[in-house]
Amino acid sequence: MSSRSRSGAAALRSRASVFAALGDETRLSVLGRLAKGEPQSIARLTEGTRLTRQAVTKHLRVLEDAGVVRSVRIGRESRFTLEPRPIDEARDFLDLVSRQWDDALARLKAFVES
């Protein structure tokens, strides 16, 4: 396998992990809270929800493994922040796929009309 195909496979795995992490309603809710820009503790992320700290911790680990969240230890607690780069890369990928579909549909339309 060439280094290009290995790097392409790694990029694909990375994108897949981001999409998988974003494919959960609870994780999207947690990301929404983190998108406000302020680092937040697990206790703060559970405020006003029915989620337990354990549940939020589990979801944060999935998000962290996908690279969309990072944590910083401050004293006895961890503070979590949104890492937008992987989400931006996922959006760029979706834009590329959308353009490819638009091009394919335009070619099909031109073929059918000719």
N, CA, C and O atoms as CSV, one atom per row, in Angstrom:
chain,resi,resn,atom,element,x,y,z
A,1,MET,N,N,0.851,-1.175,0.000
A,1,MET,CA,C,0.000,0.000,0.000
A,1,MET,C,C,0.894,1.235,0.000
A,1,MET,O,O,1.845,1.307,0.778
A,2,SER,N,N,0.602,2.202,-0.858
A,2,SER,CA,C,1.427,3.407,-0.941
A,2,SER,C,C,1.151,4.315,0.249
A,2,SER,O,O,0.138,4.183,0.936
A,3,SER,N,N,2.081,5.241,0.474
A,3,SER,CA,C,1.891,6.161,1.601
A,3,SER,C,C,0.688,7.061,1.363
A,3,SER,O,O,0.028,7.482,2.313
A,4,ARG,N,N,0.394,7.363,0.082
A,4,ARG,CA,C,-0.770,8.196,-0.225
A,4,ARG,C,C,-2.060,7.472,0.146
A,4,ARG,O,O,-2.958,8.069,0.741
A,5,SER,N,N,-2.158,6.183,-0.203
A,5,SER,CA,C,-3.378,5.451,0.121
A,5,SER,C,C,-3.486,5.207,1.628
A,5,SER,O,O,-4.590,5.167,2.171
A,6,ARG,N,N,-2.329,5.043,2.314
A,6,ARG,CA,C,-2.375,4.906,3.779
A,6,ARG,C,C,-2.860,6.199,4.406
A,6,ARG,O,O,-3.681,6.171,5.322
A,7,SER,N,N,-2.358,7.346,3.920
A,7,SER,CA,C,-2.791,8.623,4.490
A,7,SER,C,C,-4.253,8.883,4.146
A,7,SER,O,O,-4.991,9.453,4.950
A,8,GLY,N,N,-4.676,8.459,2.937
A,8,GLY,CA,C,-6.083,8.593,2.569
A,8,GLY,C,C,-6.971,7.734,3.442
A,8,GLY,O,O,-8.062,8.150,3.832
A,9,ALA,N,N,-6.501,6.527,3.751
A,9,ALA,CA,C,-7.266,5.634,4.626
A,9,ALA,C,C,-7.338,6.208,6.035
A,9,ALA,O,O,-8.374,6.117,6.693
A,10,ALA,N,N,-6.243,6.796,6.497
A,10,ALA,CA,C,-6.236,7.406,7.837
A,10,ALA,C,C,-7.197,8.594,7.890
A,10,ALA,O,O,-7.913,8.779,8.874
A,11,ALA,N,N,-7.207,9.394,6.826
A,11,ALA,CA,C,-8.127,10.541,6.775
A,11,ALA,C,C,-9.574,10.063,6.770
A,11,ALA,O,O,-10.437,10.651,7.422
A,12,LEU,N,N,-9.826,8.992,6.029
A,12,LEU,CA,C,-11.181,8.437,5.981
A,12,LEU,C,C,-11.616,7.923,7.353
A,12,LEU,O,O,-12.747,8.161,7.779
A,13,ARG,N,N,-10.713,7.216,8.045
A,13,ARG,CA,C,-11.024,6.729,9.400
A,13,ARG,C,C,-11.288,7.901,10.347
A,13,ARG,O,O,-12.200,7.854,11.173
A,14,SER,N,N,-10.481,8.942,10.215
A,14,SER,CA,C,-10.650,10.117,11.070
A,14,SER,C,C,-12.013,10.766,10.832
A,14,SER,O,O,-12.730,11.088,11.780
A,15,ARG,N,N,-12.362,10.956,9.554
A,15,ARG,CA,C,-13.680,11.535,9.234
A,15,ARG,C,C,-14.804,10.651,9.751
A,15,ARG,O,O,-15.790,11.145,10.298
A,16,ALA,N,N,-14.651,9.344,9.577
A,16,ALA,CA,C,-15.690,8.415,10.029
A,16,ALA,C,C,-15.885,8.510,11.537
A,16,ALA,O,O,-17.016,8.461,12.019
A,17,SER,N,N,-14.783,8.646,12.291
A,17,SER,CA,C,-14.925,8.743,13.750
A,17,SER,C,C,-15.620,10.040,14.146
A,17,SER,O,O,-16.377,10.066,15.116
A,18,VAL,N,N,-15.366,11.117,13.402
A,18,VAL,CA,C,-16.046,12.386,13.685
A,18,VAL,C,C,-17.542,12.239,13.403
A,18,VAL,O,O,-18.373,12.622,14.226
A,19,PHE,N,N,-17.883,11.678,12.229
A,19,PHE,CA,C,-19.300,11.504,11.901
A,19,PHE,C,C,-19.983,10.577,12.903
A,19,PHE,O,O,-21.123,10.831,13.292
A,20,ALA,N,N,-19.313,9.517,13.325
A,20,ALA,CA,C,-19.888,8.602,14.311
A,20,ALA,C,C,-20.120,9.326,15.638
A,20,ALA,O,O,-21.161,9.155,16.273
A,21,ALA,N,N,-19.146,10.133,16.048
A,21,ALA,CA,C,-19.278,10.875,17.309
A,21,ALA,C,C,-20.425,11.879,17.235
A,21,ALA,O,O,-21.132,12.097,18.219
A,22,LEU,N,N,-20.605,12.488,16.069
A,22,LEU,CA,C,-21.663,13.488,15.910
A,22,LEU,C,C,-23.027,12.852,15.682
A,22,LEU,O,O,-24.041,13.550,15.687
A,23,GLY,N,N,-23.068,11.546,15.483
A,23,GLY,CA,C,-24.307,10.851,15.182
A,23,GLY,C,C,-25.125,10.477,16.398
A,23,GLY,O,O,-25.955,9.571,16.332
A,24,ASP,N,N,-24.906,11.154,17.496
A,24,ASP,CA,C,-25.646,10.857,18.722
A,24,ASP,C,C,-26.238,12.152,19.261
A,24,ASP,O,O,-25.537,13.155,19.393
A,25,GLU,N,N,-27.512,12.127,19.565
A,25,GLU,CA,C,-28.238,13.308,20.024
A,25,GLU,C,C,-27.633,13.904,21.304
A,25,GLU,O,O,-27.521,15.123,21.429
A,26,THR,N,N,-27.246,13.047,22.245
A,26,THR,CA,C,-26.669,13.539,23.500
A,26,THR,C,C,-25.329,14.224,23.245
A,26,THR,O,O,-25.054,15.288,23.800
A,27,ARG,N,N,-24.502,13.614,22.408
A,27,ARG,CA,C,-23.209,14.225,22.113
A,27,ARG,C,C,-23.377,15.558,21.384
A,27,ARG,O,O,-22.626,16.502,21.631
A,28,LEU,N,N,-24.358,15.634,20.492
A,28,LEU,CA,C,-24.618,16.907,19.820
A,28,LEU,C,C,-25.048,17.977,20.831
A,28,LEU,O,O,-24.664,19.142,20.719
A,29,SER,N,N,-25.830,17.573,21.792
A,29,SER,CA,C,-26.253,18.503,22.850
A,29,SER,C,C,-25.054,18.998,23.655
A,29,SER,O,O,-24.944,20.188,23.950
A,30,VAL,N,N,-24.161,18.080,24.006
A,30,VAL,CA,C,-22.951,18.453,24.749
A,30,VAL,C,C,-22.107,19.407,23.906
A,30,VAL,O,O,-21.596,20.402,24.421
A,31,LEU,N,N,-21.959,19.109,22.612
A,31,LEU,CA,C,-21.193,19.999,21.730
A,31,LEU,C,C,-21.824,21.375,21.650
A,31,LEU,O,O,-21.121,22.386,21.610
A,32,GLY,N,N,-23.147,21.417,21.626
A,32,GLY,CA,C,-23.843,22.699,21.607
A,32,GLY,C,C,-23.498,23.545,22.822
A,32,GLY,O,O,-23.333,24.761,22.714
A,33,ARG,N,N,-23.391,22.908,23.964
A,33,ARG,CA,C,-23.019,23.627,25.183
A,33,ARG,C,C,-21.574,24.095,25.117
A,33,ARG,O,O,-21.246,25.190,25.573
A,34,LEU,N,N,-20.706,23.256,24.546
A,34,LEU,CA,C,-19.292,23.617,24.441
A,34,LEU,C,C,-19.047,24.668,23.359
A,34,LEU,O,O,-18.047,25.385,23.405
A,35,ALA,N,N,-19.952,24.760,22.392
A,35,ALA,CA,C,-19.783,25.703,21.284
A,35,ALA,C,C,-19.874,27.154,21.745
A,35,ALA,O,O,-19.535,28.064,20.989
A,36,LYS,N,N,-20.320,27.375,22.956
A,36,LYS,CA,C,-20.388,28.735,23.488
A,36,LYS,C,C,-18.995,29.303,23.740
A,36,LYS,O,O,-18.837,30.501,23.973
A,37,GLY,N,N,-17.979,28.426,23.692
A,37,GLY,CA,C,-16.602,28.885,23.755
A,37,GLY,C,C,-15.933,28.823,25.108
A,37,GLY,O,O,-14.709,28.928,25.190
A,38,GLU,N,N,-16.677,28.659,26.142
A,38,GLU,CA,C,-16.105,28.641,27.496
A,38,GLU,C,C,-15.815,27.207,27.934
A,38,GLU,O,O,-16.693,26.351,27.829
A,39,PRO,N,N,-14.598,26.922,28.425
A,39,PRO,CA,C,-14.310,25.571,28.940
A,39,PRO,C,C,-15.290,25.221,30.055
A,39,PRO,O,O,-15.597,26.053,30.909
A,40,GLN,N,N,-15.776,23.985,30.037
A,40,GLN,CA,C,-16.782,23.587,31.016
A,40,GLN,C,C,-16.428,22.269,31.676
A,40,GLN,O,O,-15.864,21.367,31.057
A,41,SER,N,N,-16.769,22.186,32.932
A,41,SER,CA,C,-16.563,20.950,33.695
A,41,SER,C,C,-17.722,19.994,33.439
A,41,SER,O,O,-18.756,20.375,32.890
A,42,ILE,N,N,-17.527,18.763,33.843
A,42,ILE,CA,C,-18.598,17.770,33.705
A,42,ILE,C,C,-19.810,18.191,34.531
A,42,ILE,O,O,-20.948,18.040,34.086
A,43,ALA,N,N,-19.575,18.713,35.716
A,43,ALA,CA,C,-20.686,19.164,36.564
A,43,ALA,C,C,-21.492,20.245,35.856
A,43,ALA,O,O,-22.723,20.235,35.888
A,44,ARG,N,N,-20.804,21.162,35.227
A,44,ARG,CA,C,-21.503,22.239,34.532
A,44,ARG,C,C,-22.243,21.725,33.298
A,44,ARG,O,O,-23.328,22.207,32.971
A,45,LEU,N,N,-21.656,20.754,32.623
A,45,LEU,CA,C,-22.309,20.192,31.435
A,45,LEU,C,C,-23.564,19.392,31.780
A,45,LEU,O,O,-24.432,19.207,30.927
A,46,THR,N,N,-23.667,18.922,33.008
A,46,THR,CA,C,-24.859,18.157,33.406
A,46,THR,C,C,-25.948,19.047,33.997
A,46,THR,O,O,-27.091,18.613,34.140
A,47,GLU,N,N,-25.605,20.287,34.341
A,47,GLU,CA,C,-26.599,21.198,34.927
A,47,GLU,C,C,-27.789,21.363,33.996
A,47,GLU,O,O,-27.627,21.589,32.797
A,48,GLY,N,N,-28.978,21.248,34.555
A,48,GLY,CA,C,-30.195,21.453,33.788
A,48,GLY,C,C,-30.548,20.311,32.855
A,48,GLY,O,O,-31.438,20.452,32.016
A,49,THR,N,N,-29.870,19.190,32.983
A,49,THR,CA,C,-30.184,18.026,32.146
A,49,THR,C,C,-30.551,16.856,33.049
A,49,THR,O,O,-30.426,16.932,34.272
A,50,ARG,N,N,-30.995,15.799,32.439
A,50,ARG,CA,C,-31.284,14.567,33.185
A,50,ARG,C,C,-30.111,13.600,33.112
A,50,ARG,O,O,-30.209,12.462,33.571
A,51,LEU,N,N,-29.019,14.046,32.543
A,51,LEU,CA,C,-27.853,13.182,32.366
A,51,LEU,C,C,-27.049,13.080,33.655
A,51,LEU,O,O,-26.921,14.043,34.411
A,52,THR,N,N,-26.521,11.908,33.879
A,52,THR,CA,C,-25.626,11.724,35.020
A,52,THR,C,C,-24.218,12.161,34.611
A,52,THR,O,O,-23.911,12.279,33.425
A,53,ARG,N,N,-23.391,12.393,35.589
A,53,ARG,CA,C,-21.996,12.730,35.298
A,53,ARG,C,C,-21.312,11.589,34.560
A,53,ARG,O,O,-20.489,11.819,33.674
A,54,GLN,N,N,-21.651,10.370,34.923
A,54,GLN,CA,C,-21.059,9.208,34.264
A,54,GLN,C,C,-21.434,9.169,32.784
A,54,GLN,O,O,-20.597,8.866,31.933
A,55,ALA,N,N,-22.688,9.475,32.483
A,55,ALA,CA,C,-23.135,9.472,31.089
A,55,ALA,C,C,-22.427,10.562,30.289
A,55,ALA,O,O,-21.980,10.325,29.167
A,56,VAL,N,N,-22.329,11.738,30.862
A,56,VAL,CA,C,-21.645,12.842,30.171
A,56,VAL,C,C,-20.168,12.500,29.977
A,56,VAL,O,O,-19.595,12.774,28.922
A,57,THR,N,N,-19.561,11.905,30.992
A,57,THR,CA,C,-18.155,11.502,30.881
A,57,THR,C,C,-17.970,10.525,29.728
A,57,THR,O,O,-17.027,10.660,28.949
A,58,LYS,N,N,-18.853,9.553,29.613
A,58,LYS,CA,C,-18.774,8.571,28.533
A,58,LYS,C,C,-18.870,9.256,27.170
A,58,LYS,O,O,-18.092,8.949,26.266
A,59,HIS,N,N,-19.802,10.163,27.022
A,59,HIS,CA,C,-19.975,10.865,25.752
A,59,HIS,C,C,-18.793,11.787,25.463
A,59,HIS,O,O,-18.367,11.906,24.314
A,60,LEU,N,N,-18.269,12.429,26.479
A,60,LEU,CA,C,-17.104,13.291,26.283
A,60,LEU,C,C,-15.893,12.489,25.815
A,60,LEU,O,O,-15.104,12.978,25.007
A,61,ARG,N,N,-15.740,11.284,26.306
A,61,ARG,CA,C,-14.612,10.430,25.881
A,61,ARG,C,C,-14.729,10.082,24.400
A,61,ARG,O,O,-13.732,10.076,23.679
A,62,VAL,N,N,-15.946,9.792,23.949
A,62,VAL,CA,C,-16.155,9.496,22.526
A,62,VAL,C,C,-15.799,10.735,21.696
A,62,VAL,O,O,-15.116,10.630,20.677
A,63,LEU,N,N,-16.262,11.895,22.135
A,63,LEU,CA,C,-15.964,13.141,21.424
A,63,LEU,C,C,-14.471,13.449,21.448
A,63,LEU,O,O,-13.912,13.929,20.461
A,64,GLU,N,N,-13.835,13.173,22.572
A,64,GLU,CA,C,-12.396,13.411,22.688
A,64,GLU,C,C,-11.614,12.445,21.794
A,64,GLU,O,O,-10.645,12.842,21.147
A,65,ASP,N,N,-12.032,11.186,21.759
A,65,ASP,CA,C,-11.372,10.202,20.896
A,65,ASP,C,C,-11.486,10.592,19.421
A,65,ASP,O,O,-10.584,10.310,18.632
A,66,ALA,N,N,-12.590,11.238,19.051
A,66,ALA,CA,C,-12.790,11.690,17.668
A,66,ALA,C,C,-12.064,13.003,17.397
A,66,ALA,O,O,-11.978,13.440,16.249
A,67,GLY,N,N,-11.542,13.629,18.442
A,67,GLY,CA,C,-10.780,14.860,18.277
A,67,GLY,C,C,-11.595,16.137,18.266
A,67,GLY,O,O,-11.043,17.209,18.017
A,68,VAL,N,N,-12.902,16.056,18.530
A,68,VAL,CA,C,-13.728,17.259,18.476
A,68,VAL,C,C,-13.840,17.967,19.826
A,68,VAL,O,O,-14.390,19.065,19.920
A,69,VAL,N,N,-13.317,17.329,20.859
A,69,VAL,CA,C,-13.294,17.913,22.201
A,69,VAL,C,C,-11.919,17.635,22.787
A,69,VAL,O,O,-11.326,16.583,22.545
A,70,ARG,N,N,-11.427,18.581,23.551
A,70,ARG,CA,C,-10.190,18.331,24.289
A,70,ARG,C,C,-10.408,18.735,25.734
A,70,ARG,O,O,-11.255,19.571,26.050
A,71,SER,N,N,-9.622,18.121,26.597
A,71,SER,CA,C,-9.762,18.413,28.023
A,71,SER,C,C,-8.442,18.918,28.579
A,71,SER,O,O,-7.357,18.572,28.113
A,72,VAL,N,N,-8.590,19.754,29.598
A,72,VAL,CA,C,-7.444,20.278,30.324
A,72,VAL,C,C,-7.731,20.063,31.796
A,72,VAL,O,O,-8.800,20.417,32.294
A,73,ARG,N,N,-6.779,19.489,32.476
A,73,ARG,CA,C,-6.932,19.230,33.907
A,73,ARG,C,C,-6.601,20.506,34.665
A,73,ARG,O,O,-5.520,21.071,34.501
A,74,ILE,N,N,-7.536,20.955,35.495
A,74,ILE,CA,C,-7.338,22.122,36.348
A,74,ILE,C,C,-7.672,21.687,37.765
A,74,ILE,O,O,-8.839,21.527,38.122
A,75,GLY,N,N,-6.632,21.497,38.566
A,75,GLY,CA,C,-6.844,20.988,39.917
A,75,GLY,C,C,-7.397,19.583,39.870
A,75,GLY,O,O,-6.806,18.690,39.264
A,76,ARG,N,N,-8.529,19.391,40.509
A,76,ARG,CA,C,-9.131,18.059,40.586
A,76,ARG,C,C,-10.135,17.783,39.478
A,76,ARG,O,O,-10.651,16.669,39.379
A,77,GLU,N,N,-10.420,18.774,38.646
A,77,GLU,CA,C,-11.419,18.539,37.610
A,77,GLU,C,C,-10.862,18.819,36.217
A,77,GLU,O,O,-9.876,19.534,36.037
A,78,SER,N,N,-11.526,18.236,35.270
A,78,SER,CA,C,-11.171,18.475,33.869
A,78,SER,C,C,-12.153,19.482,33.298
A,78,SER,O,O,-13.344,19.469,33.610
A,79,ARG,N,N,-11.626,20.348,32.462
A,79,ARG,CA,C,-12.456,21.304,31.732
A,79,ARG,C,C,-12.388,20.922,30.263
A,79,ARG,O,O,-11.316,20.623,29.735
A,80,PHE,N,N,-13.528,20.935,29.618
A,80,PHE,CA,C,-13.628,20.492,28.232
A,80,PHE,C,C,-13.921,21.676,27.324
A,80,PHE,O,O,-14.681,22.579,27.674
A,81,THR,N,N,-13.299,21.652,26.144
A,81,THR,CA,C,-13.531,22.683,25.144
A,81,THR,C,C,-13.751,22.037,23.783
A,81,THR,O,O,-13.298,20.921,23.524
A,82,LEU,N,N,-14.440,22.747,22.936
A,82,LEU,CA,C,-14.679,22.302,21.574
A,82,LEU,C,C,-13.406,22.503,20.756
A,82,LEU,O,O,-12.747,23.537,20.860
A,83,GLU,N,N,-13.072,21.514,19.951
A,83,GLU,CA,C,-11.949,21.602,19.010
A,83,GLU,C,C,-12.589,21.642,17.622
A,83,GLU,O,O,-12.975,20.593,17.106
A,84,PRO,N,N,-12.712,22.813,17.006
A,84,PRO,CA,C,-13.496,22.936,15.777
A,84,PRO,C,C,-12.845,22.351,14.516
A,84,PRO,O,O,-13.554,22.057,13.554
A,85,ARG,N,N,-11.539,22.176,14.491
A,85,ARG,CA,C,-10.856,21.739,13.271
A,85,ARG,C,C,-11.457,20.469,12.664
A,85,ARG,O,O,-11.755,20.466,11.469
A,86,PRO,N,N,-11.653,19.372,13.442
A,86,PRO,CA,C,-12.232,18.162,12.829
A,86,PRO,C,C,-13.651,18.376,12.295
A,86,PRO,O,O,-14.044,17.747,11.313
A,87,ILE,N,N,-14.405,19.244,12.925
A,87,ILE,CA,C,-15.761,19.532,12.450
A,87,ILE,C,C,-15.686,20.333,11.153
A,87,ILE,O,O,-16.460,20.097,10.225
A,88,ASP,N,N,-14.751,21.280,11.092
A,88,ASP,CA,C,-14.550,22.035,9.851
A,88,ASP,C,C,-14.133,21.104,8.709
A,88,ASP,O,O,-14.596,21.253,7.578
A,89,GLU,N,N,-13.260,20.151,9.014
A,89,GLU,CA,C,-12.822,19.186,7.995
A,89,GLU,C,C,-13.987,18.310,7.536
A,89,GLU,O,O,-14.095,17.995,6.351
A,90,ALA,N,N,-14.848,17.918,8.455
A,90,ALA,CA,C,-16.026,17.120,8.093
A,90,ALA,C,C,-16.960,17.943,7.205
A,90,ALA,O,O,-17.511,17.429,6.232
A,91,ARG,N,N,-17.133,19.219,7.542
A,91,ARG,CA,C,-17.974,20.105,6.717
A,91,ARG,C,C,-17.382,20.251,5.316
A,91,ARG,O,O,-18.111,20.212,4.325
A,92,ASP,N,N,-16.055,20.419,5.234
A,92,ASP,CA,C,-15.397,20.522,3.925
A,92,ASP,C,C,-15.622,19.252,3.108
A,92,ASP,O,O,-15.857,19.320,1.901
A,93,PHE,N,N,-15.549,18.102,3.762
A,93,PHE,CA,C,-15.782,16.833,3.076
A,93,PHE,C,C,-17.217,16.760,2.551
A,93,PHE,O,O,-17.443,16.344,1.415
A,94,LEU,N,N,-18.175,17.159,3.370
A,94,LEU,CA,C,-19.574,17.149,2.932
A,94,LEU,C,C,-19.790,18.120,1.770
A,94,LEU,O,O,-20.560,17.830,0.855
A,95,ASP,N,N,-19.116,19.263,1.805
A,95,ASP,CA,C,-19.203,20.211,0.689
A,95,ASP,C,C,-18.665,19.584,-0.593
A,95,ASP,O,O,-19.253,19.752,-1.662
A,96,LEU,N,N,-17.542,18.857,-0.490
A,96,LEU,CA,C,-16.964,18.178,-1.646
A,96,LEU,C,C,-17.939,17.144,-2.212
A,96,LEU,O,O,-18.165,17.090,-3.421
A,97,VAL,N,N,-18.509,16.330,-1.336
A,97,VAL,CA,C,-19.462,15.311,-1.776
A,97,VAL,C,C,-20.677,15.979,-2.416
A,97,VAL,O,O,-21.190,15.498,-3.427
A,98,SER,N,N,-21.129,17.066,-1.843
A,98,SER,CA,C,-22.279,17.788,-2.396
A,98,SER,C,C,-21.974,18.313,-3.796
A,98,SER,O,O,-22.806,18.211,-4.697
A,99,ARG,N,N,-20.784,18.873,-3.975
A,99,ARG,CA,C,-20.400,19.357,-5.307
A,99,ARG,C,C,-20.325,18.206,-6.306
A,99,ARG,O,O,-20.730,18.353,-7.459
A,100,GLN,N,N,-19.805,17.061,-5.862
A,100,GLN,CA,C,-19.723,15.899,-6.746
A,100,GLN,C,C,-21.114,15.444,-7.175
A,100,GLN,O,O,-21.324,15.101,-8.339
A,101,TRP,N,N,-22.057,15.441,-6.250
A,101,TRP,CA,C,-23.428,15.062,-6.585
A,101,TRP,C,C,-24.042,16.083,-7.530
A,101,TRP,O,O,-24.717,15.714,-8.491
A,102,ASP,N,N,-23.814,17.356,-7.267
A,102,ASP,CA,C,-24.339,18.397,-8.161
A,102,ASP,C,C,-23.799,18.207,-9.576
A,102,ASP,O,O,-24.545,18.311,-10.550
A,103,ASP,N,N,-22.497,17.926,-9.685
A,103,ASP,CA,C,-21.882,17.696,-10.998
A,103,ASP,C,C,-22.488,16.466,-11.671
A,103,ASP,O,O,-22.806,16.503,-12.859
A,104,ALA,N,N,-22.648,15.388,-10.925
A,104,ALA,CA,C,-23.214,14.156,-11.488
A,104,ALA,C,C,-24.641,14.384,-11.961
A,104,ALA,O,O,-25.023,13.911,-13.031
A,105,LEU,N,N,-25.431,15.105,-11.173
A,105,LEU,CA,C,-26.810,15.384,-11.568
A,105,LEU,C,C,-26.864,16.291,-12.790
A,105,LEU,O,O,-27.733,16.125,-13.646
A,106,ALA,N,N,-25.941,17.250,-12.879
A,106,ALA,CA,C,-25.892,18.128,-14.053
A,106,ALA,C,C,-25.541,17.324,-15.308
A,106,ALA,O,O,-26.114,17.553,-16.373
A,107,ARG,N,N,-24.596,16.378,-15.180
A,107,ARG,CA,C,-24.244,15.529,-16.323
A,107,ARG,C,C,-25.428,14.650,-16.732
A,107,ARG,O,O,-25.703,14.473,-17.918
A,108,LEU,N,N,-26.117,14.107,-15.738
A,108,LEU,CA,C,-27.291,13.277,-16.039
A,108,LEU,C,C,-28.372,14.101,-16.739
A,108,LEU,O,O,-28.974,13.644,-17.711
A,109,LYS,N,N,-28.612,15.287,-16.254
A,109,LYS,CA,C,-29.621,16.167,-16.863
A,109,LYS,C,C,-29.235,16.470,-18.307
A,109,LYS,O,O,-30.077,16.397,-19.201
A,110,ALA,N,N,-27.958,16.813,-18.542
A,110,ALA,CA,C,-27.500,17.118,-19.899
A,110,ALA,C,C,-27.651,15.891,-20.796
A,110,ALA,O,O,-28.023,16.026,-21.961
A,111,PHE,N,N,-27.375,14.729,-20.287
A,111,PHE,CA,C,-27.493,13.484,-21.061
A,111,PHE,C,C,-28.958,13.233,-21.430
A,111,PHE,O,O,-29.276,12.929,-22.580
A,112,VAL,N,N,-29.839,13.365,-20.442
A,112,VAL,CA,C,-31.261,13.096,-20.656
A,112,VAL,C,C,-31.856,14.104,-21.645
A,112,VAL,O,O,-32.694,13.745,-22.472
A,113,GLU,N,N,-31.429,15.339,-21.558
A,113,GLU,CA,C,-31.982,16.392,-22.416
A,113,GLU,C,C,-31.396,16.349,-23.832
A,113,GLU,O,O,-31.955,16.959,-24.743
A,114,SER,N,N,-30.301,15.653,-24.027
A,114,SER,CA,C,-29.701,15.631,-25.369
A,114,SER,C,C,-30.271,14.539,-26.237
A,114,SER,O,O,-29.868,14.393,-27.391
